[in-house]
């Protein structure tokens, strides 16, 4: 009887070791790449590429000396934040409102002067960043580009 018990115990021990070994091997095979990844591959920082987000075009009336003029303006926002597109979509009404106010204060001569283009872009950048931060949006914009500007 003692001989039968010892062979049963040995058999159970062998079966437990076999199943334990198999389970461990399967677990390592499944989790192995995740466990060894930090040690085998050097961590490289991804290169952040600037993204460009076009805004809807603006058509507005500009005061002139004799008669009103019209301006068509297409702008693009440059940023390194990949999540800025959703911010711009959500904040579009306040951005458009502030830019309309800014450009409506300008005269035709100010807008038609090519030397003023960079200062207008800088002013638009400051205005957009200010409006976004005042309304609790992310405001990490690098640059505002005027992609098309037509004055009549």
ZIFENHU-V98071 format. One record per residue. N is the residue number from 0. RES is the residue in three letters. NEAR is the number of other C-alpha atoms within 10 Angstrom. D_CENTER is the distance of its C-alpha to the mean C-alpha in Angstrom with 1 decimal. Layout:
n=[N	N]
res=[RES	RES]
near=[NEAR	NEAR]
d_center=[D_CENTER	D_CENTER]
//
This chain:
n=[0	1	2	3	4	5	6	7	8	9	10	11	12	13	14	15	16	17	18	19	20	21	22	23	24	25	26	27	28	29	30	31	32	33	34	35	36	37	38	39	40	41	42	43	44	45	46	47	48	49	50	51	52	53	54	55	56	57	58	59	60	61	62	63	64	65	66	67	68	69	70	71	72	73	74	75	76	77	78	79	80	81	82	83	84	85	86	87	88	89	90	91	92	93	94	95	96	97	98	99	100	101	102	103	104	105	106	107	108	109	110	111	112	113	114	115	116	117	118	119	120	121	122	123	124	125	126	127	128	129	130	131	132	133	134	135	136	137	138	139	140	141	142	143	144	145	146	147	148	149	150	151]
res=[UNK	UNK	UNK	UNK	UNK	UNK	UNK	UNK	UNK	UNK	UNK	UNK	UNK	UNK	UNK	UNK	UNK	UNK	UNK	UNK	UNK	UNK	UNK	UNK	UNK	UNK	UNK	UNK	UNK	UNK	UNK	UNK	UNK	UNK	UNK	UNK	UNK	UNK	UNK	UNK	UNK	UNK	UNK	UNK	UNK	UNK	UNK	UNK	UNK	UNK	UNK	UNK	UNK	UNK	UNK	UNK	UNK	UNK	UNK	UNK	UNK	UNK	UNK	UNK	UNK	UNK	UNK	UNK	UNK	UNK	UNK	UNK	UNK	UNK	UNK	UNK	UNK	UNK	UNK	UNK	UNK	UNK	UNK	UNK	UNK	UNK	UNK	UNK	UNK	UNK	UNK	UNK	UNK	UNK	UNK	UNK	UNK	UNK	UNK	UNK	UNK	UNK	UNK	UNK	UNK	UNK	UNK	UNK	UNK	UNK	UNK	UNK	UNK	UNK	UNK	UNK	UNK	UNK	UNK	UNK	UNK	UNK	UNK	UNK	UNK	UNK	UNK	UNK	UNK	UNK	UNK	UNK	UNK	UNK	UNK	UNK	UNK	UNK	UNK	UNK	UNK	UNK	UNK	UNK	UNK	UNK	UNK	UNK	UNK	UNK	UNK	UNK]
near=[5	7	8	9	10	11	11	12	12	12	12	12	12	12	12	12	12	12	12	12	12	12	12	12	13	12	11	13	11	11	11	12	11	11	11	10	11	10	9	9	8	8	9	6	6	6	6	10	10	12	17	18	18	17	17	12	15	15	15	15	17	20	16	13	9	6	7	12	15	15	19	14	17	17	19	18	20	18	21	14	17	13	11	21	17	10	13	21	12	12	17	14	11	15	20	16	11	16	18	15	10	14	18	15	11	14	15	21	13	14	18	15	9	10	10	13	16	13	11	19	16	15	14	22	19	15	15	23	18	15	19	21	12	11	12	9	16	15	19	14	17	15	16	23	21	17	11	11	16	12	15	11]
d_center=[74.4	72.8	72.3	70.5	68.3	67.3	66.4	64.3	62.5	62.0	60.7	58.3	57.1	56.6	54.7	52.4	51.7	51.0	48.6	47.0	46.6	45.2	42.7	41.6	41.3	39.2	36.9	36.4	35.9	33.2	31.5	32.6	29.5	27.3	30.0	30.5	27.0	26.5	29.9	30.0	26.7	25.5	22.1	19.9	16.8	14.1	13.7	10.4	10.4	9.4	7.9	10.0	9.8	13.5	15.0	18.2	21.3	23.5	27.2	29.2	32.7	33.5	36.9	39.4	42.9	44.8	42.4	38.8	36.3	33.2	29.8	27.2	23.9	20.7	17.7	14.4	11.7	10.5	7.7	6.8	3.7	1.7	2.3	4.2	6.2	7.9	8.6	10.1	12.0	13.4	14.4	15.7	19.4	19.3	17.6	20.1	22.9	22.4	22.1	25.2	27.1	26.2	27.3	30.3	31.7	31.9	35.0	35.3	36.6	33.6	31.1	33.4	33.7	31.7	31.9	29.9	26.9	25.0	26.1	24.8	21.4	21.4	22.8	20.1	17.4	19.4	19.9	16.4	15.4	18.6	18.2	14.8	16.2	19.5	18.0	16.1	12.5	9.9	11.0	9.5	10.3	12.3	14.5	15.7	17.6	20.5	20.7	23.9	26.3	29.7	32.3	35.6]
//
